[in-house]
Amino acid sequence: TVDGSAGSLNEIFRKYKGKVIYVDFWASWCVPCRNEMPNAAVLKEKLKGKDIVFLYLGYNDKETAWIKARNQLSIEGEHFLLNEKMIKGADELFGINGIPHYAIIDTEGKIVSKRADRPSDVYQQLLNLVEK
């Protein structure tokens, strides 16, 4: 669901406190982002039943294109389209200078990794966190 009412990144992250959050900053126009989605699906399958949330944040995207891409790629997870203010905040918080960009937040809401590995390489790190 698109939640236009989420006013800040922190509000989004707070919704999932108590779970490990794997954050994926992506956009419909970003080919490398799209290419990682099948790997993300495999990763989700491997971590099924664990306390983890896959959070997809639309970065510099237009709503119609973003929704269309989500449907085309059947991306399962939590989705929010970031506005300009949230993008600025994300850039500062995570040091984003291009997408795809991944981050990991632990169960207490602390950023464990500002620059996490891509879905194909991050399994062990996420597993260690959810099994803490």
N, CA, C and O atoms as a GROMACS GRO file, in nm:
protein
  528
    1THR      N    1   0.085  -0.120   0.000
    1THR     CA    2   0.000   0.000   0.000
    1THR      C    3   0.088   0.124   0.000
    1THR      O    4   0.194   0.126   0.061
    2VAL      N    5   0.042   0.224  -0.068
    2VAL     CA    6   0.112   0.352  -0.069
    2VAL      C    7   0.060   0.430   0.050
    2VAL      O    8  -0.060   0.450   0.065
    3ASP      N    9   0.151   0.471   0.135
    3ASP     CA   10   0.106   0.546   0.252
    3ASP      C   11   0.155   0.689   0.240
    3ASP      O   12   0.265   0.722   0.285
    4GLY      N   13   0.074   0.772   0.180
    4GLY     CA   14   0.112   0.911   0.159
    4GLY      C   15   0.122   0.986   0.289
    4GLY      O   16   0.182   1.093   0.295
    5SER      N   17   0.062   0.932   0.394
    5SER     CA   18   0.056   1.006   0.520
    5SER      C   19   0.184   0.992   0.604
    5SER      O   20   0.201   1.063   0.703
    6ALA      N   21   0.272   0.901   0.565
    6ALA     CA   22   0.396   0.888   0.641
    6ALA      C   23   0.476   1.015   0.620
    6ALA      O   24   0.525   1.041   0.510
    7GLY      N   25   0.489   1.094   0.724
    7GLY     CA   26   0.550   1.225   0.710
    7GLY      C   27   0.701   1.222   0.716
    7GLY      O   28   0.766   1.317   0.672
    8SER      N   29   0.758   1.115   0.770
    8SER     CA   30   0.903   1.112   0.783
    8SER      C   31   0.953   0.969   0.777
    8SER      O   32   0.878   0.874   0.796
    9LEU      N   33   1.081   0.958   0.750
    9LEU     CA   34   1.144   0.826   0.746
    9LEU      C   35   1.130   0.758   0.882
    9LEU      O   36   1.102   0.638   0.889
   10ASN      N   37   1.151   0.836   0.989
   10ASN     CA   38   1.144   0.777   1.122
   10ASN      C   39   1.007   0.717   1.150
   10ASN      O   40   0.996   0.612   1.213
   11GLU      N   41   0.902   0.784   1.102
   11GLU     CA   42   0.766   0.731   1.120
   11GLU      C   43   0.754   0.596   1.052
   11GLU      O   44   0.695   0.503   1.107
   12ILE      N   45   0.811   0.585   0.933
   12ILE     CA   46   0.806   0.458   0.860
   12ILE      C   47   0.882   0.351   0.939
   12ILE      O   48   0.830   0.242   0.963
   13PHE      N   49   1.004   0.384   0.981
   13PHE     CA   50   1.086   0.285   1.052
   13PHE      C   51   1.022   0.244   1.185
   13PHE      O   52   1.030   0.128   1.224
   14ARG      N   53   0.958   0.340   1.253
   14ARG     CA   54   0.895   0.311   1.382
   14ARG      C   55   0.784   0.207   1.371
   14ARG      O   56   0.760   0.131   1.465
   15LYS      N   57   0.718   0.203   1.257
   15LYS     CA   58   0.609   0.106   1.237
   15LYS      C   59   0.658  -0.037   1.254
   15LYS      O   60   0.580  -0.125   1.292
   16TYR      N   61   0.785  -0.060   1.227
   16TYR     CA   62   0.837  -0.197   1.224
   16TYR      C   63   0.934  -0.224   1.337
   16TYR      O   64   1.013  -0.319   1.331
   17LYS      N   65   0.929  -0.142   1.440
   17LYS     CA   66   1.019  -0.162   1.554
   17LYS      C   67   0.996  -0.301   1.613
   17LYS      O   68   0.882  -0.348   1.620
   18GLY      N   69   1.104  -0.366   1.654
   18GLY     CA   70   1.092  -0.502   1.705
   18GLY      C   71   1.125  -0.606   1.599
   18GLY      O   72   1.142  -0.724   1.629
   19LYS      N   73   1.135  -0.561   1.476
   19LYS     CA   74   1.175  -0.650   1.367
   19LYS      C   75   1.303  -0.596   1.304
   19LYS      O   76   1.334  -0.477   1.315
   20VAL      N   77   1.376  -0.685   1.238
   20VAL     CA   78   1.491  -0.641   1.159
   20VAL      C   79   1.434  -0.585   1.029
   20VAL      O   80   1.344  -0.645   0.969
   21ILE      N   81   1.485  -0.470   0.985
   21ILE     CA   82   1.435  -0.409   0.861
   21ILE      C   83   1.546  -0.407   0.757
   21ILE      O   84   1.656  -0.356   0.780
   22TYR      N   85   1.515  -0.464   0.641
   22TYR     CA   86   1.607  -0.457   0.527
   22TYR      C   87   1.546  -0.354   0.432
   22TYR      O   88   1.440  -0.375   0.374
   23VAL      N   89   1.617  -0.242   0.418
   23VAL     CA   90   1.564  -0.130   0.341
   23VAL      C   91   1.624  -0.131   0.200
   23VAL      O   92   1.745  -0.142   0.182
   24ASP      N   93   1.537  -0.120   0.103
   24ASP     CA   94   1.578  -0.118  -0.037
   24ASP      C   95   1.530   0.013  -0.099
   24ASP      O   96   1.411   0.033  -0.121
   25PHE      N   97   1.626   0.102  -0.128
   25PHE     CA   98   1.593   0.226  -0.199
   25PHE      C   99   1.602   0.194  -0.347
   25PHE      O  100   1.707   0.151  -0.395
   26TRP      N  101   1.494   0.215  -0.419
   26TRP     CA  102   1.492   0.175  -0.559
   26TRP      C  103   1.399   0.266  -0.638
   26TRP      O  104   1.329   0.349  -0.580
   27ALA      N  105   1.398   0.250  -0.768
   27ALA     CA  106   1.307   0.326  -0.853
   27ALA      C  107   1.274   0.245  -0.978
   27ALA      O  108   1.351   0.158  -1.019
   28SER      N  109   1.160   0.274  -1.036
   28SER     CA  110   1.114   0.200  -1.154
   28SER      C  111   1.209   0.217  -1.273
   28SER      O  112   1.221   0.128  -1.356
   29TRP      N  113   1.277   0.332  -1.280
   29TRP     CA  114   1.366   0.362  -1.394
   29TRP      C  115   1.507   0.307  -1.374
   29TRP      O  116   1.591   0.318  -1.463
   30CYS      N  117   1.533   0.248  -1.259
   30CYS     CA  118   1.669   0.202  -1.225
   30CYS      C  119   1.686   0.055  -1.261
   30CYS      O  120   1.634  -0.033  -1.192
   31VAL      N  121   1.759   0.028  -1.368
   31VAL     CA  122   1.776  -0.110  -1.416
   31VAL      C  123   1.846  -0.200  -1.313
   31VAL      O  124   1.798  -0.311  -1.288
   32PRO      N  125   1.959  -0.157  -1.253
   32PRO     CA  126   2.022  -0.243  -1.152
   32PRO      C  127   1.928  -0.274  -1.034
   32PRO      O  128   1.932  -0.383  -0.978
   33CYS      N  129   1.843  -0.177  -0.998
   33CYS     CA  130   1.746  -0.199  -0.890
   33CYS      C  131   1.652  -0.313  -0.929
   33CYS      O  132   1.627  -0.405  -0.851
   34ARG      N  133   1.600  -0.304  -1.050
   34ARG     CA  134   1.504  -0.404  -1.098
   34ARG      C  135   1.570  -0.541  -1.109
   34ARG      O  136   1.508  -0.643  -1.080
   35ASN      N  137   1.696  -0.542  -1.151
   35ASN     CA  138   1.766  -0.668  -1.168
   35ASN      C  139   1.788  -0.742  -1.036
   35ASN      O  140   1.805  -0.864  -1.036
   36GLU      N  141   1.788  -0.670  -0.925
   36GLU     CA  142   1.809  -0.734  -0.795
   36GLU      C  143   1.680  -0.795  -0.740
   36GLU      O  144   1.685  -0.876  -0.647
   37MET      N  145   1.564  -0.758  -0.795
   37MET     CA  146   1.437  -0.802  -0.737
   37MET      C  147   1.420  -0.955  -0.731
   37MET      O  148   1.368  -1.005  -0.631
   38PRO      N  149   1.462  -1.030  -0.835
   38PRO     CA  150   1.451  -1.177  -0.823
   38PRO      C  151   1.537  -1.231  -0.708
   38PRO      O  152   1.497  -1.326  -0.640
   39ASN      N  153   1.654  -1.170  -0.686
   39ASN     CA  154   1.739  -1.212  -0.574
   39ASN      C  155   1.671  -1.180  -0.442
   39ASN      O  156   1.681  -1.256  -0.345
   40ALA      N  157   1.602  -1.067  -0.437
   40ALA     CA  158   1.530  -1.028  -0.316
   40ALA      C  159   1.419  -1.130  -0.286
   40ALA      O  160   1.394  -1.163  -0.170
   41ALA      N  161   1.354  -1.179  -0.390
   41ALA     CA  162   1.248  -1.278  -0.373
   41ALA      C  163   1.304  -1.408  -0.314
   41ALA      O  164   1.242  -1.470  -0.228
   42VAL      N  165   1.422  -1.448  -0.361
   42VAL     CA  166   1.490  -1.568  -0.308
   42VAL      C  167   1.527  -1.546  -0.162
   42VAL      O  168   1.508  -1.634  -0.078
   43LEU      N  169   1.578  -1.428  -0.132
   43LEU     CA  170   1.618  -1.393   0.004
   43LEU      C  171   1.497  -1.401   0.099
   43LEU      O  172   1.508  -1.455   0.209
   44LYS      N  173   1.384  -1.347   0.055
   44LYS     CA  174   1.261  -1.350   0.136
   44LYS      C  175   1.218  -1.491   0.164
   44LYS      O  176   1.176  -1.524   0.275
   45GLU      N  177   1.229  -1.577   0.062
   45GLU     CA  178   1.190  -1.716   0.077
   45GLU      C  179   1.278  -1.784   0.182
   45GLU      O  180   1.229  -1.860   0.265
   46LYS      N  181   1.409  -1.755   0.177
   46LYS     CA  182   1.504  -1.815   0.271
   46LYS      C  183   1.478  -1.769   0.414
   46LYS      O  184   1.506  -1.842   0.509
   47LEU      N  185   1.425  -1.648   0.430
   47LEU     CA  186   1.405  -1.591   0.564
   47LEU      C  187   1.258  -1.595   0.607
   47LEU      O  188   1.219  -1.528   0.702
   48LYS      N  189   1.180  -1.672   0.536
   48LYS     CA  190   1.037  -1.683   0.566
   48LYS      C  191   1.013  -1.721   0.711
   48LYS      O  192   1.082  -1.808   0.764
   49GLY      N  193   0.916  -1.657   0.774
   49GLY     CA  194   0.881  -1.692   0.911
   49GLY      C  195   0.970  -1.623   1.015
   49GLY      O  196   0.946  -1.637   1.135
   50LYS      N  197   1.072  -1.550   0.970
   50LYS     CA  198   1.160  -1.480   1.065
   50LYS      C  199   1.106  -1.338   1.088
   50LYS      O  200   1.024  -1.288   1.010
   51ASP      N  201   1.153  -1.276   1.194
   51ASP     CA  202   1.108  -1.140   1.227
   51ASP      C  203   1.183  -1.036   1.146
   51ASP      O  204   1.267  -0.963   1.198
   52ILE      N  205   1.151  -1.032   1.019
   52ILE     CA  206   1.219  -0.938   0.931
   52ILE      C  207   1.118  -0.873   0.838
   52ILE      O  208   1.022  -0.936   0.794
   53VAL      N  209   1.142  -0.746   0.809
   53VAL     CA  210   1.055  -0.672   0.718
   53VAL      C  211   1.139  -0.628   0.599
   53VAL      O  212   1.250  -0.578   0.615
   54PHE      N  213   1.084  -0.647   0.481
   54PHE     CA  214   1.148  -0.597   0.359
   54PHE      C  215   1.078  -0.467   0.322
   54PHE      O  216   0.961  -0.466   0.282
   55LEU      N  217   1.151  -0.359   0.335
   55LEU     CA  218   1.095  -0.227   0.317
   55LEU      C  219   1.147  -0.167   0.186
   55LEU      O  220   1.267  -0.145   0.170
   56TYR      N  221   1.055  -0.140   0.095
   56TYR     CA  222   1.091  -0.086  -0.036
   56TYR      C  223   1.054   0.062  -0.040
   56TYR      O  224   0.937   0.098  -0.030
   57LEU      N  225   1.154   0.146  -0.056
   57LEU     CA  226   1.130   0.290  -0.057
   57LEU      C  227   1.155   0.345  -0.197
   57LEU      O  228   1.267   0.341  -0.248
   58GLY      N  229   1.049   0.395  -0.256
   58GLY     CA  230   1.057   0.452  -0.390
   58GLY      C  231   1.136   0.582  -0.384
   58GLY      O  232   1.102   0.674  -0.310
   59TYR      N  233   1.241   0.589  -0.464
   59TYR     CA  234   1.339   0.697  -0.456
   59TYR      C  235   1.336   0.774  -0.587
   59TYR      O  236   1.367   0.720  -0.693
   60ASN      N  237   1.300   0.902  -0.579
   60ASN     CA  238   1.299   0.985  -0.701
   60ASN      C  239   1.215   0.924  -0.811
   60ASN      O  240   1.260   0.916  -0.926
   61ASP      N  241   1.095   0.882  -0.779
   61ASP     CA  242   1.012   0.812  -0.876
   61ASP      C  243   0.876   0.878  -0.887
   61ASP      O  244   0.835   0.955  -0.800
   62LYS      N  245   0.806   0.847  -0.996
   62LYS     CA  246   0.669   0.896  -1.013
   62LYS      C  247   0.574   0.784  -0.975
   62LYS      O  248   0.597   0.667  -1.008
   63GLU      N  249   0.468   0.820  -0.905
   63GLU     CA  250   0.382   0.719  -0.844
   63GLU      C  251   0.331   0.616  -0.945
   63GLU      O  252   0.336   0.496  -0.917
   64THR      N  253   0.283   0.659  -1.061
   64THR     CA  254   0.225   0.563  -1.156
   64THR      C  255   0.330   0.464  -1.206
   64THR      O  256   0.304   0.344  -1.213
   65ALA      N  257   0.448   0.514  -1.241
   65ALA     CA  258   0.557   0.428  -1.290
   65ALA      C  259   0.602   0.332  -1.180
   65ALA      O  260   0.631   0.215  -1.204
   66TRP      N  261   0.607   0.385  -1.057
   66TRP     CA  262   0.653   0.308  -0.941
   66TRP      C  263   0.557   0.192  -0.913
   66TRP      O  264   0.600   0.079  -0.891
   67ILE      N  265   0.428   0.220  -0.915
   67ILE     CA  266   0.327   0.116  -0.888
   67ILE      C  267   0.329   0.012  -1.000
   67ILE      O  268   0.319  -0.108  -0.975
   68LYS      N  269   0.341   0.059  -1.124
   68LYS     CA  270   0.344  -0.031  -1.238
   68LYS      C  271   0.464  -0.127  -1.227
   68LYS      O  272   0.450  -0.247  -1.249
   69ALA      N  273   0.580  -0.074  -1.192
   69ALA     CA  274   0.701  -0.156  -1.178
   69ALA      C  275   0.684  -0.258  -1.066
   69ALA      O  276   0.726  -0.373  -1.078
   70ARG      N  277   0.624  -0.215  -0.956
   70ARG     CA  278   0.601  -0.306  -0.843
   70ARG      C  279   0.514  -0.423  -0.885
   70ARG      O  280   0.540  -0.538  -0.847
   71ASN      N  281   0.412  -0.395  -0.963
   71ASN     CA  282   0.322  -0.500  -1.010
   71ASN      C  283   0.390  -0.591  -1.111
   71ASN      O  284   0.377  -0.713  -1.104
   72GLN      N  285   0.463  -0.532  -1.205
   72GLN     CA  286   0.536  -0.610  -1.306
   72GLN      C  287   0.634  -0.706  -1.241
   72GLN      O  288   0.646  -0.821  -1.283
   73LEU      N  289   0.703  -0.658  -1.139
   73LEU     CA  290   0.808  -0.738  -1.076
   73LEU      C  291   0.756  -0.818  -0.957
   73LEU      O  292   0.832  -0.887  -0.890
   74SER      N  293   0.626  -0.809  -0.930
   74SER     CA  294   0.560  -0.868  -0.812
   74SER      C  295   0.647  -0.861  -0.688
   74SER      O  296   0.690  -0.963  -0.634
   75ILE      N  297   0.672  -0.740  -0.644
   75ILE     CA  298   0.757  -0.720  -0.526
   75ILE      C  299   0.672  -0.728  -0.400
   75ILE      O  300   0.585  -0.645  -0.376
   76GLU      N  301   0.699  -0.830  -0.320
   76GLU     CA  302   0.628  -0.849  -0.193
   76GLU      C  303   0.702  -0.774  -0.084
   76GLU      O  304   0.825  -0.783  -0.075
   77GLY      N  305   0.630  -0.701  -0.004
   77GLY     CA  306   0.694  -0.630   0.107
   77GLY      C  307   0.618  -0.503   0.138
   77GLY      O  308   0.505  -0.483   0.092
   78GLU      N  309   0.681  -0.417   0.215
   78GLU     CA  310   0.619  -0.291   0.255
   78GLU      C  311   0.670  -0.182   0.162
   78GLU      O  312   0.790  -0.172   0.137
   79HIS      N  313   0.578  -0.101   0.111
   79HIS     CA  314   0.615  -0.002   0.010
   79HIS      C  315   0.577   0.140   0.050
   79HIS      O  316   0.465   0.165   0.095
   80PHE      N  317   0.670   0.230   0.034
   80PHE     CA  318   0.642   0.373   0.054
   80PHE      C  319   0.714   0.450  -0.056
   80PHE      O  320   0.828   0.418  -0.091
   81LEU      N  321   0.646   0.551  -0.109
   81LEU     CA  322   0.709   0.638  -0.208
   81LEU      C  323   0.759   0.760  -0.132
   81LEU      O  324   0.681   0.830  -0.068
   82LEU      N  325   0.889   0.786  -0.141
   82LEU     CA  326   0.947   0.897  -0.066
   82LEU      C  327   0.922   1.030  -0.136
   82LEU      O  328   0.932   1.040  -0.258
   83ASN      N  329   0.890   1.132  -0.056
   83ASN     CA  330   0.880   1.266  -0.112
   83ASN      C  331   1.018   1.331  -0.106
   83ASN      O  332   1.113   1.271  -0.054
   84GLU      N  333   1.030   1.453  -0.159
   84GLU     CA  334   1.162   1.518  -0.167
   84GLU      C  335   1.229   1.533  -0.032
   84GLU      O  336   1.349   1.511  -0.018
   85LYS      N  337   1.150   1.572   0.066
   85LYS     CA  338   1.204   1.594   0.200
   85LYS      C  339   1.258   1.461   0.257
   85LYS      O  340   1.364   1.458   0.319
   86MET      N  341   1.184   1.353   0.235
   86MET     CA  342   1.227   1.222   0.286
   86MET      C  343   1.352   1.173   0.212
   86MET      O  344   1.439   1.109   0.271
   87ILE      N  345   1.360   1.204   0.083
   87ILE     CA  346   1.480   1.166   0.006
   87ILE      C  347   1.602   1.238   0.061
   87ILE      O  348   1.708   1.177   0.079
   88LYS      N  349   1.588   1.368   0.088
   88LYS     CA  350   1.699   1.444   0.148
   88LYS      C  351   1.741   1.381   0.280
   88LYS      O  352   1.860   1.364   0.306
   89GLY      N  353   1.643   1.347   0.362
   89GLY     CA  354   1.671   1.284   0.491
   89GLY      C  355   1.742   1.151   0.475
   89GLY      O  356   1.836   1.121   0.549
   90ALA      N  357   1.698   1.072   0.378
   90ALA     CA  358   1.758   0.941   0.353
   90ALA      C  359   1.902   0.957   0.306
   90ALA      O  360   1.991   0.883   0.347
   91ASP      N  361   1.924   1.056   0.217
   91ASP     CA  362   2.059   1.081   0.166
   91ASP      C  363   2.154   1.111   0.282
   91ASP      O  364   2.266   1.060   0.286
   92GLU      N  365   2.107   1.195   0.375
   92GLU     CA  366   2.191   1.232   0.490
   92GLU      C  367   2.212   1.114   0.584
   92GLU      O  368   2.324   1.087   0.627
   93LEU      N  369   2.104   1.045   0.614
   93LEU     CA  370   2.108   0.936   0.710
   93LEU      C  371   2.192   0.818   0.663
   93LEU      O  372   2.269   0.760   0.740
   94PHE      N  373   2.175   0.782   0.536
   94PHE     CA  374   2.238   0.660   0.484
   94PHE      C  375   2.353   0.687   0.386
   94PHE      O  376   2.415   0.593   0.336
   95GLY      N  377   2.381   0.815   0.359
   95GLY     CA  378   2.490   0.848   0.266
   95GLY      C  379   2.465   0.796   0.126
   95GLY      O  380   2.554   0.742   0.062
   96ILE      N  381   2.342   0.814   0.079
   96ILE     CA  382   2.307   0.762  -0.055
   96ILE      C  383   2.361   0.853  -0.163
   96ILE      O  384   2.340   0.974  -0.160
   97ASN      N  385   2.432   0.794  -0.259
   97ASN     CA  386   2.472   0.876  -0.374
   97ASN      C  387   2.438   0.806  -0.503
   97ASN      O  388   2.492   0.840  -0.609
   98GLY      N  389   2.350   0.709  -0.496
   98GLY     CA  390   2.302   0.638  -0.613
   98GLY      C  391   2.223   0.518  -0.567
   98GLY      O  392   2.240   0.469  -0.455
   99ILE      N  393   2.135   0.470  -0.655
   99ILE     CA  394   2.057   0.352  -0.620
   99ILE      C  395   2.087   0.241  -0.721
   99ILE      O  396   2.129   0.272  -0.832
  100PRO      N  397   2.066   0.114  -0.687
  100PRO     CA  398   2.007   0.067  -0.562
  100PRO      C  399   2.098   0.094  -0.441
  100PRO      O  400   2.220   0.093  -0.451
  101HIS      N  401   2.033   0.116  -0.330
  101HIS     CA  402   2.105   0.137  -0.204
  101HIS      C  403   2.030   0.058  -0.098
  101HIS      O  404   1.907   0.066  -0.090
  102TYR      N  405   2.103  -0.017  -0.018
  102TYR     CA  406   2.040  -0.103   0.083
  102TYR      C  407   2.091  -0.065   0.221
  102TYR      O  408   2.204  -0.020   0.237
  103ALA      N  409   2.005  -0.085   0.320
  103ALA     CA  410   2.044  -0.056   0.458
  103ALA      C  411   1.976  -0.157   0.549
  103ALA      O  412   1.877  -0.219   0.512
  104ILE      N  413   2.032  -0.172   0.669
  104ILE     CA  414   1.974  -0.265   0.766
  104ILE      C  415   1.954  -0.192   0.898
  104ILE      O  416   2.044  -0.123   0.947
  105ILE      N  417   1.835  -0.210   0.955
  105ILE     CA  418   1.802  -0.151   1.085
  105ILE      C  419   1.766  -0.267   1.179
  105ILE      O  420   1.691  -0.357   1.142
  106ASP      N  421   1.820  -0.263   1.300
  106ASP     CA  422   1.796  -0.375   1.392
  106ASP      C  423   1.664  -0.361   1.466
  106ASP      O  424   1.590  -0.265   1.446
  107THR      N  425   1.636  -0.460   1.552
  107THR     CA  426   1.506  -0.466   1.621
  107THR      C  427   1.483  -0.346   1.713
  107THR      O  428   1.369  -0.314   1.746
  108GLU      N  429   1.592  -0.280   1.754
  108GLU     CA  430   1.576  -0.164   1.842
  108GLU      C  431   1.567  -0.034   1.763
  108GLU      O  432   1.557   0.074   1.822
  109GLY      N  433   1.570  -0.044   1.631
  109GLY     CA  434   1.560   0.076   1.549
  109GLY      C  435   1.693   0.143   1.521
  109GLY      O  436   1.697   0.256   1.472
  110LYS      N  437   1.802   0.073   1.553
  110LYS     CA  438   1.935   0.130   1.526
  110LYS      C  439   1.980   0.087   1.386
  110LYS      O  440   1.952  -0.024   1.342
  111ILE      N  441   2.051   0.177   1.319
  111ILE     CA  442   2.105   0.144   1.188
  111ILE      C  443   2.229   0.057   1.207
  111ILE      O  444   2.329   0.102   1.264
  112VAL      N  445   2.222  -0.065   1.159
  112VAL     CA  446   2.333  -0.160   1.171
  112VAL      C  447   2.426  -0.141   1.052
  112VAL      O  448   2.548  -0.151   1.066
  113SER      N  449   2.368  -0.115   0.937
  113SER     CA  450   2.447  -0.098   0.816
  113SER      C  451   2.384   0.009   0.728
  113SER      O  452   2.271  -0.005   0.682
  114LYS      N  453   2.459   0.118   0.707
  114LYS     CA  454   2.409   0.226   0.621
  114LYS      C  455   2.422   0.188   0.475
  114LYS      O  456   2.350   0.239   0.390
  115ARG      N  457   2.515   0.097   0.448
  115ARG     CA  458   2.542   0.050   0.313
  115ARG      C  459   2.548  -0.100   0.316
  115ARG      O  460   2.656  -0.159   0.320
  116ALA      N  461   2.432  -0.161   0.314
  116ALA     CA  462   2.426  -0.306   0.326
  116ALA      C  463   2.454  -0.372   0.192
  116ALA      O  464   2.448  -0.309   0.086
  117ASP      N  465   2.485  -0.501   0.199
  117ASP     CA  466   2.504  -0.578   0.076
  117ASP      C  467   2.373  -0.590   0.000
  117ASP      O  468   2.264  -0.575   0.056
  118ARG      N  469   2.386  -0.619  -0.129
  118ARG     CA  470   2.267  -0.640  -0.211
  118ARG      C  471   2.201  -0.772  -0.173
  118ARG      O  472   2.262  -0.856  -0.106
  119PRO      N  473   2.074  -0.792  -0.215
  119PRO     CA  474   2.000  -0.912  -0.174
  119PRO      C  475   2.073  -1.044  -0.199
  119PRO      O  476   2.058  -1.138  -0.121
  120SER      N  477   2.151  -1.052  -0.306
  120SER     CA  478   2.219  -1.178  -0.336
  120SER      C  479   2.331  -1.209  -0.236
  120SER      O  480   2.375  -1.324  -0.227
  121ASP      N  481   2.379  -1.109  -0.161
  121ASP     CA  482   2.494  -1.130  -0.072
  121ASP      C  483   2.467  -1.107   0.077
  121ASP      O  484   2.558  -1.121   0.159
  122VAL      N  485   2.345  -1.074   0.112
  122VAL     CA  486   2.320  -1.026   0.248
  122VAL      C  487   2.259  -1.130   0.342
  122VAL      O  488   2.239  -1.103   0.460
  123TYR      N  489   2.229  -1.248   0.290
  123TYR     CA  490   2.155  -1.349   0.368
  123TYR      C  491   2.214  -1.377   0.506
  123TYR      O  492   2.143  -1.371   0.606
  124GLN      N  493   2.344  -1.408   0.511
  124GLN     CA  494   2.405  -1.448   0.638
  124GLN      C  495   2.395  -1.337   0.743
  124GLN      O  496   2.366  -1.363   0.860
  125GLN      N  497   2.420  -1.213   0.700
  125GLN     CA  498   2.414  -1.100   0.792
  125GLN      C  499   2.272  -1.083   0.851
  125GLN      O  500   2.256  -1.060   0.971
  126LEU      N  501   2.172  -1.095   0.765
  126LEU     CA  502   2.033  -1.082   0.812
  126LEU      C  503   1.995  -1.197   0.903
  126LEU      O  504   1.928  -1.178   1.004
  127LEU      N  505   2.039  -1.317   0.866
  127LEU     CA  506   2.010  -1.435   0.948
  127LEU      C  507   2.067  -1.418   1.088
  127LEU      O  508   2.000  -1.446   1.187
  128ASN      N  509   2.191  -1.371   1.097
  128ASN     CA  510   2.255  -1.349   1.227
  128ASN      C  511   2.174  -1.252   1.311
  128ASN      O  512   2.160  -1.271   1.432
  129LEU      N  513   2.122  -1.147   1.249
  129LEU     CA  514   2.044  -1.046   1.321
  129LEU      C  515   1.910  -1.099   1.370
  129LEU      O  516   1.870  -1.073   1.483
  130VAL      N  517   1.840  -1.174   1.285
  130VAL     CA  518   1.708  -1.222   1.325
  130VAL      C  519   1.719  -1.335   1.427
  130VAL      O  520   1.622  -1.365   1.498
  131GLU      N  521   1.836  -1.398   1.435
  131GLU     CA  522   1.850  -1.509   1.529
  131GLU      C  523   1.918  -1.468   1.659
  131GLU      O  524   1.948  -1.552   1.744
  132LYS      N  525   1.943  -1.340   1.673
  132LYS     CA  526   2.007  -1.287   1.794
  132LYS      C  527   1.925  -1.320   1.916
  132LYS      O  528   1.962  -1.283   2.028
   0.00000   0.00000   0.00000
